[in-house]
Amino acid sequence: MADTTTAPASGRVILRRPAQPSPRPAPTSEYARAYMLRIARQLAERNAARRAARRADLRAKAFELVAADRIGGAR
């Protein structure tokens, strides 16, 4: 790792610090895991919304068919 000086070269004391002072706060695998969990959560929410809309549509069609059958059978 390269060092950078924090004091002028003419002085007696030279403090050395790493050029890259802090590493990532978490390993890359943790970032990838968090990303995949977020994507999976979004997909699950979207699929749940689609299933709910499909159920509501099918329920409405069933009610229409039952109502049409009752109206047609009452003659």
Secondary structure, DSSP 8 states (H G I E B T S, - for coil): --EEE-S-TTSS---EEESS----SS-HHHHHHHHHHHHHHHHHHHHHHHHHHHHHHHHHHHHHHHHHHHHHHT-
